[in-house]
Amino acid sequence: MIGDNVEITVVEVKGDQVKLGISAPKEVSVYRREVYLAIGEENREAAKINLAALKMLKK
Amino acid sequence: MLIETKHFGQLEIEEKEIIDFPEGIPGFPEIHRYIPLEEKDSPFLWLQAVDNIEPCFVLINPETFYPNYVPYIDESTLSILRTKDKADLVYYTIVVVPEDFKKMRTNLQAPLAINFLEKVGKQVILNQPEYQLRYYIFQELQGGGIDASANQEVK
């Protein structure tokens, strides 16, 4: 359990893989850490805009 | 107030137009205040940090090229955005314009949901697999219409 209302269960163990189930109230956001990190990485890429290309495109 | 922008030099902005991102956004968690800057005759909207010269993002309304873009917004997100009604929210997605600009793309998986009435925003991470992290838009913006194959080939 995490807090009073987030429950983590092992759904399946297969070889070296473990499948986890997370049950949480609908107001709790659940996503994998790598998803969050990938989005942060994409945001950092977005901050380096190729301004010349963008200007060309708008014409 | 006068701010220093990344692409437009010094600009005088209206403080009441500032959008607060209480959680920051992934990659820039410490930056909370942004100002949207419109450009004439452009499909893009700029989102410039107020208290820092970086970051400055290029945003687009995903409906421009992806009709029926309907993010699922949960209740905790609505409460962060200080509304009970999804109709108060406007969605923009962040555009990446890399050196190889043909790989220009936008992030449909994590749109910025903005409540302009309350001046608050959040980058929402969706659990809708049809909305990709990297949705390639170069051809669509060239007026070539939807070319779904580009999104399967360029990975």
Backbone of each chain as ProteinMPNN parsed JSONL, in Angstrom:
{"seq_chain_A": "MIGDNVEITVVEVKGDQVKLGISAPKEVSVYRREVYLAIGEENREAAKINLAALKMLKK", "coords_chain_A": {"N_chain_A": [[0.842, -1.199, 0.0], [0.413, 2.286, -0.676], [0.164, 5.058, 1.128], [-3.263, 5.422, 2.149], [-4.901, 4.533, 0.168], [-3.785, 3.619, -2.23], [-2.986, 0.813, -3.964], [-0.658, -1.725, -4.551], [-0.136, -4.562, -6.459], [1.372, -7.733, -7.175], [0.901, -9.004, -10.237], [1.709, -10.957, -11.965], [4.405, -13.223, -12.338], [6.898, -13.912, -14.535], [9.426, -15.676, -15.785], [12.091, -13.464, -15.898], [10.501, -11.289, -15.618], [8.24, -9.074, -14.054], [4.892, -8.423, -13.525], [3.093, -5.662, -12.535], [0.231, -4.57, -10.771], [-1.615, -1.609, -10.326], [-3.775, -0.129, -8.174], [-5.71, 2.646, -7.787], [-7.358, 5.584, -6.517], [-9.52, 7.498, -8.719], [-8.722, 10.116, -8.843], [-6.023, 10.135, -8.635], [-3.045, 10.407, -10.417], [-1.477, 8.0, -12.389], [1.483, 6.998, -13.787], [4.189, 5.604, -15.669], [7.567, 6.084, -14.589], [9.424, 6.35, -16.662], [7.904, 7.372, -18.702], [7.277, 9.934, -17.828], [9.889, 10.946, -17.729], [10.601, 10.805, -20.432], [8.917, 12.68, -21.523], [9.83, 15.01, -20.293], [12.332, 15.097, -21.483], [11.652, 15.453, -24.165], [10.479, 17.952, -23.948], [12.72, 19.473, -23.297], [14.123, 19.243, -25.668], [12.342, 20.622, -27.272], [12.697, 23.182, -26.394], [14.936, 24.011, -27.663], [14.755, 25.553, -30.285], [14.819, 25.335, -33.818], [15.059, 28.063, -35.254], [15.351, 29.269, -37.744], [14.365, 27.386, -39.556], [11.743, 27.32, -38.808], [10.873, 29.866, -39.459], [11.117, 29.811, -42.205], [9.224, 27.968, -42.867], [6.878, 29.272, -42.356], [6.399, 30.946, -44.408]], "CA_chain_A": [[0.0, 0.0, 0.0], [1.032, 3.605, -0.582], [-0.906, 5.823, 1.775], [-4.413, 4.606, 2.529], [-5.781, 4.098, -0.913], [-3.113, 3.153, -3.44], [-2.61, -0.567, -3.699], [0.168, -2.319, -5.601], [-0.118, -6.016, -6.361], [2.105, -8.457, -8.21], [-0.118, -9.695, -11.026], [2.277, -12.124, -12.645], [5.862, -13.325, -12.43], [7.145, -14.776, -15.691], [10.864, -15.569, -16.032], [12.658, -12.335, -15.163], [9.585, -10.15, -15.695], [7.184, -8.996, -13.045], [3.819, -7.514, -13.921], [2.485, -5.069, -11.347], [-1.048, -3.879, -10.925], [-1.755, -0.483, -9.403], [-5.155, 0.337, -8.085], [-5.665, 3.947, -7.117], [-8.567, 6.376, -6.777], [-9.392, 8.1, -10.048], [-8.093, 11.441, -8.824], [-4.564, 9.984, -8.561], [-2.446, 10.11, -11.72], [-0.469, 6.93, -12.334], [2.161, 6.697, -15.036], [5.527, 5.1, -15.418], [8.592, 7.126, -14.489], [10.085, 6.592, -17.952], [7.008, 8.219, -19.5], [7.512, 11.296, -17.331], [11.234, 11.363, -18.143], [10.601, 10.995, -21.888], [8.231, 13.94, -21.797], [10.783, 16.055, -19.899], [13.387, 15.126, -22.497], [11.052, 16.045, -25.369], [10.314, 19.381, -23.649], [14.034, 20.129, -23.405], [14.38, 19.337, -27.115], [11.451, 21.649, -27.821], [13.202, 24.502, -26.011], [16.003, 24.389, -28.618], [14.037, 25.659, -31.564], [15.507, 25.721, -35.042], [14.253, 29.232, -35.585], [15.438, 29.53, -39.185], [13.448, 26.459, -40.228], [10.375, 27.709, -38.478], [10.565, 31.075, -40.241], [10.985, 29.395, -43.595], [7.969, 27.224, -42.974], [5.708, 30.137, -42.233], [6.202, 31.758, -45.619]], "C_chain_A": [[0.879, 1.25, 0.0], [-0.063, 4.521, -0.043], [-2.061, 4.882, 2.088], [-5.136, 3.984, 1.349], [-5.102, 3.758, -2.235], [-2.552, 1.766, -3.148], [-1.795, -1.113, -4.866], [0.188, -3.829, -5.407], [0.751, -6.604, -7.468], [1.078, -9.312, -8.954], [0.436, -11.004, -11.569], [3.798, -12.084, -12.543], [6.158, -14.351, -13.517], [8.617, -14.639, -16.039], [11.424, -14.419, -15.214], [11.759, -11.1, -15.243], [8.518, -10.224, -14.613], [6.133, -8.004, -13.536], [3.133, -6.995, -12.663], [1.132, -4.466, -11.692], [-1.119, -2.757, -9.902], [-3.222, -0.099, -9.353], [-5.179, 1.584, -7.215], [-6.972, 4.679, -7.394], [-8.396, 7.162, -8.083], [-8.785, 9.492, -10.034], [-6.571, 11.368, -8.708], [-4.028, 9.64, -9.951], [-1.393, 9.024, -11.547], [0.165, 6.81, -13.71], [3.573, 6.273, -14.714], [6.529, 6.254, -15.429], [9.226, 7.407, -15.849], [9.21, 7.439, -18.887], [7.233, 9.683, -19.12], [8.876, 11.817, -17.82], [11.289, 11.64, -19.642], [9.948, 12.325, -22.247], [9.121, 15.124, -21.417], [11.876, 16.221, -20.946], [12.875, 15.806, -23.776], [10.84, 17.564, -25.158], [11.652, 20.117, -23.77], [14.455, 20.269, -24.864], [13.589, 20.504, -27.715], [11.978, 23.047, -27.518], [14.344, 24.962, -26.923], [15.399, 24.467, -30.013], [14.982, 26.02, -32.703], [14.695, 26.863, -35.667], [14.22, 29.502, -37.09], [14.439, 28.657, -39.941], [12.009, 26.88, -40.006], [9.958, 28.93, -39.305], [10.312, 30.727, -41.699], [9.617, 28.758, -43.825], [6.765, 28.145, -43.029], [5.424, 30.936, -43.487], [5.247, 31.075, -46.584]], "O_chain_A": [[1.953, 1.267, 0.602], [-1.089, 4.726, -0.69], [-1.858, 3.682, 2.272], [-5.891, 3.025, 1.506], [-5.776, 3.623, -3.257], [-1.763, 1.571, -2.224], [-2.188, -0.982, -6.025], [0.493, -4.317, -4.319], [0.852, -6.042, -8.558], [0.47, -10.218, -8.384], [-0.259, -12.019, -11.629], [4.402, -11.017, -12.652], [5.732, -15.503, -13.437], [9.031, -13.593, -16.54], [11.265, -14.382, -13.994], [12.208, -9.988, -14.966], [7.976, -11.287, -14.307], [6.459, -6.879, -13.915], [2.655, -7.77, -11.834], [0.934, -3.923, -12.778], [-0.728, -2.934, -8.748], [-3.829, 0.218, -10.376], [-4.731, 1.576, -6.068], [-7.624, 4.416, -8.405], [-7.275, 7.454, -8.5], [-8.378, 10.003, -11.077], [-5.898, 12.399, -8.683], [-4.5, 8.698, -10.587], [-0.529, 9.113, -10.675], [-0.528, 6.55, -14.694], [4.091, 6.545, -13.631], [6.378, 7.24, -16.15], [9.533, 8.556, -16.167], [9.724, 8.139, -19.76], [7.361, 10.552, -19.984], [9.001, 12.959, -18.261], [11.941, 12.588, -20.079], [10.385, 13.01, -23.172], [9.164, 16.125, -22.132], [12.293, 17.337, -21.256], [13.569, 16.62, -24.383], [11.005, 18.353, -26.089], [11.712, 21.237, -24.278], [15.06, 21.267, -25.256], [14.094, 21.262, -28.543], [11.743, 23.985, -28.279], [14.681, 26.145, -26.958], [15.529, 23.541, -30.813], [15.834, 26.898, -32.566], [13.792, 26.654, -36.477], [13.196, 29.91, -37.638], [13.754, 29.126, -40.85], [11.172, 26.803, -40.906], [8.828, 29.009, -39.787], [9.415, 31.275, -42.341], [8.959, 28.988, -44.839], [5.759, 27.837, -43.668], [4.356, 31.531, -43.629], [4.963, 31.611, -47.655]]}, "seq_chain_B": "MLIETKHFGQLEIEEKEIIDFPEGIPGFPEIHRYIPLEEKDSPFLWLQAVDNIEPCFVLINPETFYPNYVPYIDESTLSILRTKDKADLVYYTIVVVPEDFKKMRTNLQAPLAINFLEKVGKQVILNQPEYQLRYYIFQELQGGGIDASANQEVK", "coords_chain_B": {"N_chain_B": [[4.77, 44.748, -17.155], [8.321, 44.548, -17.797], [9.944, 42.153, -19.716], [12.605, 39.848, -20.489], [12.944, 38.223, -23.485], [13.409, 35.1, -25.252], [13.436, 35.062, -28.055], [12.435, 37.473, -28.969], [13.582, 39.769, -27.998], [13.438, 42.472, -25.582], [10.314, 42.71, -23.99], [7.258, 44.345, -23.29], [4.913, 43.231, -21.089], [1.557, 42.338, -20.094], [0.784, 41.893, -16.805], [-1.498, 40.578, -15.978], [-1.975, 38.745, -17.915], [-0.396, 36.595, -17.524], [0.232, 33.109, -17.288], [-0.077, 30.676, -14.87], [1.783, 27.837, -14.061], [1.429, 25.627, -11.811], [2.826, 23.301, -11.114], [5.065, 23.476, -12.593], [6.626, 22.347, -15.655], [7.374, 19.081, -16.989], [10.873, 18.571, -17.13], [11.353, 21.248, -16.805], [10.824, 21.967, -14.04], [11.016, 24.022, -12.203], [10.161, 26.37, -13.255], [7.479, 28.46, -13.305], [5.84, 30.55, -14.212], [4.43, 31.684, -17.186], [4.176, 33.435, -20.304], [1.851, 33.725, -22.877], [2.518, 34.359, -26.286], [1.323, 35.798, -29.109], [1.614, 35.505, -32.642], [1.291, 37.299, -35.597], [-0.621, 35.963, -38.293], [0.27, 33.335, -37.995], [0.352, 29.833, -37.4], [1.203, 29.163, -34.979], [1.712, 29.445, -31.414], [3.58, 31.229, -29.082], [5.202, 30.323, -26.048], [6.489, 31.855, -23.509], [8.805, 31.837, -20.841], [8.415, 33.783, -17.898], [10.019, 34.699, -15.763], [12.523, 34.104, -16.477], [14.861, 33.79, -19.124], [14.788, 31.49, -20.57], [12.65, 28.595, -20.571], [11.472, 29.01, -23.997], [8.733, 28.095, -25.659], [7.344, 26.665, -28.677], [4.05, 26.457, -29.555], [1.171, 24.616, -30.719], [-2.197, 24.48, -31.859], [-3.59, 21.424, -31.604], [-5.793, 20.622, -33.031], [-5.595, 21.766, -35.463], [-4.428, 20.002, -37.224], [-5.176, 17.56, -36.4], [-8.069, 16.457, -36.168], [-10.792, 16.224, -33.848], [-9.372, 15.855, -31.462], [-9.322, 14.686, -28.374], [-8.532, 14.936, -25.284], [-8.449, 12.926, -22.347], [-9.347, 14.151, -19.316], [-8.682, 14.033, -15.95], [-10.272, 14.186, -12.641], [-8.575, 15.273, -10.659], [-6.827, 16.754, -12.136], [-8.548, 18.626, -13.246], [-9.159, 20.006, -10.917], [-6.706, 21.139, -10.223], [-6.587, 22.852, -12.324], [-8.471, 24.593, -11.654], [-11.279, 24.383, -12.24], [-14.518, 22.947, -12.939], [-15.416, 22.237, -15.252], [-14.722, 20.905, -18.31], [-14.99, 22.327, -20.601], [-13.899, 24.78, -20.146], [-11.282, 24.566, -20.73], [-8.397, 24.911, -22.824], [-6.464, 23.364, -25.318], [-3.061, 23.027, -26.099], [-0.317, 21.822, -27.994], [3.133, 21.03, -27.55], [5.667, 21.987, -29.772], [8.379, 20.491, -31.454], [11.144, 21.678, -33.089], [13.567, 20.483, -34.768], [17.133, 20.438, -35.741], [17.202, 18.986, -38.15], [14.677, 19.765, -39.832], [12.635, 18.438, -41.037], [11.916, 16.539, -39.367], [10.237, 17.675, -37.676], [7.937, 17.884, -35.046], [5.148, 17.149, -32.835], [3.927, 16.939, -29.479], [1.542, 14.898, -28.754], [0.84, 13.298, -26.719], [1.175, 14.576, -24.339], [-0.411, 17.172, -23.776], [-0.583, 20.766, -23.244], [-2.831, 21.859, -21.003], [-4.848, 24.562, -20.678], [-6.445, 26.883, -18.646], [-7.78, 29.689, -19.449], [-9.431, 31.471, -18.222], [-8.913, 31.353, -15.509], [-6.255, 31.608, -15.622], [-4.37, 29.491, -15.46], [-2.334, 26.599, -15.882], [-1.397, 23.285, -17.053], [0.8, 20.651, -17.923], [-0.513, 17.865, -19.19], [-0.32, 14.418, -18.742], [-1.297, 11.972, -20.847], [-3.137, 8.899, -20.888], [-3.713, 7.743, -23.331], [-3.244, 5.731, -25.86], [-3.386, 6.315, -28.595], [-2.492, 8.861, -28.916], [0.479, 10.179, -29.705], [3.839, 10.543, -28.406], [5.697, 11.619, -30.125], [4.567, 13.115, -32.728], [4.682, 13.468, -36.055], [4.761, 16.401, -37.982], [5.559, 17.877, -40.139], [4.954, 17.494, -42.93], [2.229, 17.832, -42.922], [1.946, 20.495, -42.201], [3.011, 21.665, -44.393], [0.956, 21.693, -46.053], [0.269, 19.382, -47.171], [-1.724, 17.8, -46.311], [-3.077, 15.145, -44.277], [-0.675, 12.826, -43.633], [-0.384, 9.87, -42.789], [1.489, 7.903, -43.024], [3.973, 9.007, -42.667], [4.171, 9.18, -39.991], [4.447, 6.621, -39.24], [6.753, 5.724, -40.407], [8.961, 7.422, -39.766], [10.783, 7.205, -37.049]], "CA_chain_B": [[6.154, 44.571, -16.725], [9.255, 44.343, -18.899], [10.664, 40.884, -19.579], [13.608, 39.505, -21.496], [12.47, 37.003, -24.156], [14.465, 34.387, -25.959], [13.457, 35.331, -29.504], [11.842, 38.751, -29.363], [14.189, 40.862, -27.235], [12.669, 42.877, -24.412], [8.896, 42.933, -24.301], [6.387, 44.794, -22.211], [3.759, 42.328, -21.034], [0.524, 42.608, -19.093], [0.898, 40.891, -15.752], [-2.729, 39.797, -15.855], [-2.0, 37.706, -18.958], [0.533, 35.518, -17.169], [-0.369, 31.825, -16.952], [0.676, 29.978, -13.829], [1.862, 26.372, -14.101], [1.819, 25.416, -10.404], [3.785, 22.191, -10.976], [6.063, 23.592, -13.65], [6.355, 21.296, -16.63], [8.506, 18.143, -16.947], [12.082, 19.127, -17.744], [11.527, 22.615, -16.285], [9.888, 21.991, -12.916], [11.146, 25.217, -11.345], [9.609, 27.542, -13.955], [6.029, 28.406, -13.083], [5.045, 31.605, -14.858], [4.671, 31.797, -18.626], [3.311, 34.374, -21.014], [1.621, 33.35, -24.272], [2.763, 35.444, -27.235], [0.765, 35.468, -30.421], [2.297, 36.099, -33.772], [0.301, 37.492, -36.652], [-0.612, 35.044, -39.432], [1.059, 32.147, -37.714], [-0.443, 28.811, -36.716], [1.858, 28.856, -33.712], [1.652, 30.346, -30.273], [4.803, 31.095, -28.294], [5.003, 30.343, -24.604], [7.771, 32.342, -22.988], [8.92, 31.946, -19.385], [8.389, 35.19, -17.498], [11.072, 35.058, -14.812], [13.748, 33.527, -16.979], [14.838, 33.924, -20.583], [14.447, 30.162, -21.078], [12.468, 28.218, -21.976], [10.408, 29.595, -24.803], [8.223, 26.992, -26.475], [6.4, 26.89, -29.773], [2.862, 25.62, -29.355], [0.201, 24.612, -31.808], [-3.484, 23.877, -31.523], [-3.525, 20.14, -32.321], [-6.956, 20.46, -33.917], [-5.196, 22.247, -36.782], [-4.123, 18.886, -38.124], [-5.662, 16.319, -35.79], [-9.442, 16.757, -35.748], [-11.32, 15.382, -32.772], [-8.379, 15.574, -30.421], [-10.103, 14.783, -27.136], [-7.793, 14.382, -24.15], [-9.208, 12.582, -21.149], [-8.832, 14.948, -18.198], [-9.286, 13.489, -14.725], [-10.78, 15.194, -11.701], [-7.528, 16.002, -9.931], [-6.3, 17.747, -13.078], [-9.525, 19.72, -13.302], [-9.087, 20.831, -9.719], [-5.488, 21.954, -10.368], [-6.895, 23.884, -13.325], [-9.493, 25.418, -10.996], [-12.572, 24.363, -12.899], [-15.203, 21.655, -12.934], [-15.955, 22.081, -16.594], [-13.673, 20.754, -19.318], [-15.176, 23.33, -21.659], [-13.066, 25.947, -19.815], [-9.875, 24.293, -21.041], [-7.919, 24.97, -24.198], [-5.287, 22.499, -25.411], [-1.995, 23.283, -27.058], [0.757, 20.85, -27.851], [4.466, 21.613, -27.715], [6.266, 21.622, -31.058], [9.837, 20.38, -31.509], [11.676, 21.999, -34.422], [14.981, 20.113, -34.641], [18.021, 20.84, -36.829], [16.59, 18.364, -39.321], [13.32, 20.254, -39.566], [11.616, 17.505, -41.541], [11.498, 15.731, -38.213], [9.405, 18.522, -36.832], [6.913, 17.03, -34.442], [4.489, 17.718, -31.66], [3.7, 15.943, -28.436], [0.1, 14.74, -28.514], [0.649, 12.521, -25.493], [1.182, 15.441, -23.153], [-0.795, 18.539, -24.15], [-0.753, 21.765, -22.2], [-4.239, 22.238, -20.811], [-4.815, 25.898, -20.085], [-7.699, 27.551, -18.309], [-7.463, 31.107, -19.621], [-10.258, 32.273, -17.306], [-8.232, 31.386, -14.212], [-4.822, 31.809, -15.9], [-3.61, 28.395, -14.878], [-2.104, 25.551, -16.872], [-0.676, 22.083, -16.643], [1.054, 19.675, -18.978], [-1.221, 16.665, -18.766], [0.185, 13.195, -19.37], [-2.476, 11.17, -21.164], [-3.014, 7.448, -21.03], [-4.454, 7.386, -24.544], [-2.139, 5.295, -26.73], [-3.459, 6.87, -29.954], [-1.813, 10.156, -28.941], [1.892, 9.844, -29.617], [4.809, 11.502, -27.871], [6.295, 12.309, -31.28], [3.664, 13.08, -33.877], [5.416, 14.266, -37.052], [3.782, 17.321, -38.577], [6.143, 18.716, -41.193], [4.199, 17.404, -44.189], [0.889, 18.379, -42.74], [2.027, 21.95, -42.199], [3.325, 22.07, -45.756], [-0.283, 21.696, -46.819], [0.138, 18.08, -47.826], [-2.799, 17.028, -45.697], [-2.649, 14.144, -43.308], [0.094, 11.718, -44.198], [-0.184, 9.004, -41.627], [2.653, 7.035, -43.215], [5.156, 9.677, -42.098], [4.208, 8.9, -38.563], [4.856, 5.248, -38.974], [8.114, 5.475, -40.895], [10.0, 8.186, -39.059], [10.7, 6.931, -35.621]], "C_chain_B": [[7.023, 44.255, -17.936], [9.967, 43.006, -18.701], [11.647, 40.709, -20.736], [13.144, 38.209, -22.163], [13.604, 36.366, -24.947], [14.565, 34.813, -27.427], [12.992, 36.721, -29.896], [12.407, 39.937, -28.582], [13.375, 41.195, -25.989], [11.233, 43.161, -24.817], [8.177, 43.421, -23.06], [5.168, 43.873, -22.205], [2.79, 42.766, -19.929], [0.591, 41.505, -18.044], [-0.349, 40.011, -15.644], [-2.855, 38.708, -16.933], [-1.124, 36.498, -18.618], [-0.223, 34.255, -16.761], [0.533, 31.121, -15.938], [0.626, 28.467, -14.077], [2.355, 25.932, -12.72], [2.852, 24.305, -10.226], [4.975, 22.357, -11.91], [5.696, 22.629, -14.763], [7.564, 20.362, -16.628], [9.709, 18.693, -17.723], [12.39, 20.526, -17.228], [10.644, 22.818, -15.052], [9.92, 23.282, -12.102], [10.557, 26.479, -11.994], [8.087, 27.472, -13.897], [5.22, 29.431, -13.867], [5.444, 31.749, -16.324], [3.728, 32.83, -19.219], [3.113, 33.875, -22.457], [1.82, 34.56, -25.188], [2.24, 35.021, -28.602], [1.572, 36.149, -31.5], [1.29, 36.174, -34.903], [0.487, 36.46, -37.763], [0.239, 33.805, -39.199], [0.158, 31.11, -37.051], [0.082, 28.536, -35.301], [1.58, 29.91, -32.64], [2.97, 30.138, -29.522], [4.43, 31.089, -26.817], [6.358, 30.619, -23.961], [7.738, 32.358, -21.457], [9.009, 33.421, -19.015], [9.624, 35.574, -16.675], [12.452, 34.598, -15.254], [13.702, 33.657, -18.494], [14.48, 32.582, -21.252], [13.48, 29.493, -20.106], [11.433, 29.102, -22.668], [9.965, 28.505, -25.779], [7.407, 27.504, -27.658], [5.245, 25.927, -29.557], [1.989, 25.653, -30.595], [-1.109, 24.046, -31.264], [-3.567, 22.559, -32.302], [-4.693, 19.918, -33.27], [-6.655, 20.963, -35.333], [-4.98, 21.09, -37.752], [-4.652, 17.559, -37.588], [-7.075, 16.578, -35.267], [-9.898, 15.776, -34.667], [-10.246, 14.937, -31.786], [-9.074, 15.789, -29.077], [-9.335, 14.142, -25.979], [-8.749, 14.018, -23.012], [-8.575, 13.31, -19.962], [-9.5, 14.467, -16.909], [-9.616, 14.604, -13.724], [-9.687, 15.966, -10.977], [-6.918, 17.067, -10.839], [-7.253, 18.93, -13.184], [-9.4, 20.614, -12.076], [-7.816, 21.678, -9.712], [-5.76, 23.123, -11.321], [-8.078, 24.759, -12.901], [-10.799, 25.541, -11.797], [-13.213, 22.995, -12.696], [-15.63, 21.302, -14.34], [-14.823, 22.038, -17.629], [-13.777, 21.795, -20.428], [-14.361, 24.597, -21.38], [-11.616, 25.779, -20.284], [-9.592, 24.413, -22.53], [-6.636, 24.137, -24.239], [-4.328, 23.011, -26.469], [-0.974, 22.172, -26.897], [2.085, 21.522, -28.197], [5.089, 21.074, -29.0], [7.785, 21.541, -30.89], [10.255, 20.689, -32.944], [13.173, 21.704, -34.381], [15.812, 20.657, -35.8], [17.507, 20.273, -38.151], [15.082, 18.637, -39.232], [12.235, 19.373, -40.16], [11.139, 16.577, -40.429], [10.735, 16.575, -37.195], [8.218, 17.714, -36.311], [6.234, 17.739, -33.282], [4.079, 16.59, -30.728], [2.203, 15.858, -28.101], [-0.175, 13.983, -27.218], [0.533, 13.421, -24.26], [0.874, 16.89, -23.54], [-0.718, 19.487, -22.958], [-2.243, 22.087, -22.144], [-4.215, 23.569, -20.084], [-6.237, 26.399, -19.837], [-7.409, 29.055, -18.344], [-8.292, 31.993, -18.693], [-9.544, 32.446, -15.97], [-6.728, 31.603, -14.359], [-3.962, 30.741, -15.235], [-3.485, 27.28, -15.913], [-1.346, 24.373, -16.298], [-0.387, 21.252, -17.879], [0.515, 18.336, -18.497], [-0.624, 15.459, -19.488], [-0.991, 12.255, -19.585], [-2.143, 9.688, -21.21], [-3.791, 6.975, -22.243], [-3.44, 7.039, -25.624], [-2.195, 5.858, -28.154], [-2.747, 8.224, -30.052], [-0.331, 9.961, -28.65], [2.727, 10.971, -29.014], [5.42, 12.311, -29.015], [5.395, 12.131, -32.488], [4.235, 14.043, -34.921], [4.458, 15.117, -37.873], [4.309, 18.1, -39.767], [5.294, 18.707, -42.467], [2.81, 18.007, -44.059], [0.903, 19.899, -42.777], [2.399, 22.496, -43.569], [2.077, 22.088, -46.625], [-0.515, 20.382, -47.543], [-0.989, 17.245, -47.25], [-2.225, 15.988, -44.764], [-1.885, 13.04, -44.036], [0.488, 10.809, -43.04], [1.069, 8.168, -41.773], [3.904, 7.675, -42.617], [5.284, 9.34, -40.625], [4.526, 7.464, -38.245], [6.302, 5.019, -39.35], [9.162, 6.162, -40.059], [9.877, 7.919, -37.576], [11.98, 7.378, -34.956]], "O_chain_B": [[6.541, 43.765, -18.957], [10.531, 42.755, -17.635], [11.53, 41.33, -21.793], [12.968, 37.198, -21.483], [14.609, 37.002, -25.263], [15.664, 34.911, -27.973], [13.143, 37.111, -31.054], [11.776, 40.992, -28.513], [12.712, 40.332, -25.413], [10.972, 43.774, -25.852], [8.443, 42.98, -21.943], [4.472, 43.756, -23.213], [3.159, 43.457, -18.98], [0.468, 40.323, -18.366], [-0.262, 38.843, -15.264], [-3.74, 37.856, -16.86], [-1.117, 35.503, -19.342], [-1.185, 34.311, -15.996], [1.742, 30.996, -16.135], [-0.447, 27.897, -14.277], [3.561, 25.869, -12.484], [3.663, 24.354, -9.3], [5.811, 21.459, -12.005], [4.566, 22.143, -14.81], [8.669, 20.794, -16.302], [9.565, 19.211, -18.83], [13.547, 20.946, -17.213], [9.817, 23.729, -15.02], [8.964, 23.598, -11.396], [10.467, 27.527, -11.354], [7.486, 26.518, -14.391], [4.045, 29.207, -14.155], [6.617, 31.911, -16.658], [2.633, 33.067, -18.708], [4.086, 33.632, -23.171], [1.341, 35.654, -24.892], [2.669, 34.015, -29.167], [2.136, 37.225, -31.299], [0.531, 35.234, -35.141], [1.614, 36.124, -38.127], [0.86, 33.293, -40.13], [-0.699, 31.457, -36.238], [-0.516, 27.78, -34.536], [1.266, 31.067, -32.919], [3.42, 29.005, -29.348], [3.483, 31.751, -26.391], [7.232, 29.756, -23.882], [6.775, 32.827, -20.852], [9.611, 34.213, -19.74], [10.2, 36.645, -16.87], [13.423, 34.69, -14.503], [12.623, 33.637, -19.086], [13.94, 32.554, -22.357], [13.501, 29.807, -18.916], [10.653, 29.817, -22.04], [10.745, 28.058, -26.62], [6.863, 28.608, -27.641], [5.449, 24.724, -29.397], [2.053, 26.578, -31.405], [-1.119, 23.241, -30.333], [-3.611, 22.575, -33.532], [-4.599, 19.121, -34.204], [-7.365, 20.63, -36.282], [-5.303, 21.181, -38.936], [-4.573, 16.54, -38.274], [-7.267, 16.876, -34.088], [-9.43, 14.639, -34.603], [-10.225, 13.79, -31.34], [-9.374, 16.919, -28.692], [-9.473, 12.946, -25.725], [-9.729, 14.719, -22.757], [-7.403, 13.1, -19.651], [-10.725, 14.488, -16.789], [-9.294, 15.774, -13.926], [-9.833, 17.158, -10.709], [-6.538, 18.144, -10.379], [-6.828, 20.085, -13.209], [-9.52, 21.835, -12.177], [-7.839, 22.816, -9.244], [-5.238, 24.225, -11.148], [-8.605, 25.549, -13.684], [-11.335, 26.631, -11.998], [-12.55, 22.023, -12.333], [-16.14, 20.211, -14.594], [-14.075, 23.0, -17.796], [-12.796, 22.107, -21.103], [-14.154, 25.405, -22.286], [-10.826, 26.722, -20.243], [-10.419, 24.07, -23.374], [-5.823, 24.193, -23.317], [-4.724, 23.377, -27.576], [-0.784, 21.643, -25.801], [2.151, 22.442, -29.012], [5.046, 19.875, -29.278], [8.398, 22.407, -30.266], [9.79, 20.054, -33.891], [13.964, 22.567, -34.003], [15.274, 21.261, -36.728], [17.393, 20.992, -39.143], [14.322, 17.864, -38.649], [11.057, 19.528, -39.839], [10.102, 15.923, -40.54], [10.615, 16.222, -36.022], [7.585, 16.961, -37.051], [6.686, 18.785, -32.816], [3.91, 15.444, -31.143], [1.678, 16.624, -27.293], [-1.285, 14.024, -26.688], [-0.12, 13.073, -23.275], [1.773, 17.726, -23.621], [-0.779, 19.058, -21.806], [-2.831, 22.533, -23.129], [-3.634, 23.69, -19.006], [-7.102, 26.339, -20.712], [-6.865, 29.617, -17.394], [-7.909, 33.128, -18.408], [-9.56, 33.523, -15.374], [-6.012, 31.762, -13.371], [-2.979, 31.032, -14.554], [-4.393, 27.043, -16.709], [-0.745, 24.445, -15.227], [-1.222, 21.153, -18.778], [1.012, 17.753, -17.533], [-0.447, 15.483, -20.706], [-1.61, 11.795, -18.626], [-1.024, 9.287, -21.527], [-4.449, 5.936, -22.201], [-2.844, 7.926, -26.234], [-1.179, 5.882, -28.849], [-2.434, 8.681, -31.151], [0.07, 9.63, -27.534], [2.389, 12.152, -29.094], [5.633, 13.517, -28.899], [5.46, 11.117, -33.184], [4.272, 15.256, -34.716], [3.462, 14.616, -38.396], [3.581, 18.904, -40.348], [4.957, 19.758, -43.012], [2.295, 18.619, -44.994], [-0.011, 20.522, -43.317], [2.131, 23.659, -43.872], [2.136, 22.456, -47.798], [-1.38, 20.278, -48.413], [-1.187, 16.101, -47.659], [-1.022, 15.964, -44.501], [-2.413, 12.405, -44.949], [1.536, 10.966, -42.414], [1.661, 7.759, -40.774], [4.788, 6.977, -42.12], [6.388, 9.232, -40.092], [4.841, 7.128, -37.103], [7.004, 4.233, -38.715], [10.156, 5.543, -39.679], [8.934, 8.382, -36.934], [12.126, 7.239, -33.741]]}, "name": "protein", "num_of_chains": 2, "seq": "MIGDNVEITVVEVKGDQVKLGISAPKEVSVYRREVYLAIGEENREAAKINLAALKMLKKMLIETKHFGQLEIEEKEIIDFPEGIPGFPEIHRYIPLEEKDSPFLWLQAVDNIEPCFVLINPETFYPNYVPYIDESTLSILRTKDKADLVYYTIVVVPEDFKKMRTNLQAPLAINFLEKVGKQVILNQPEYQLRYYIFQELQGGGIDASANQEVK"}
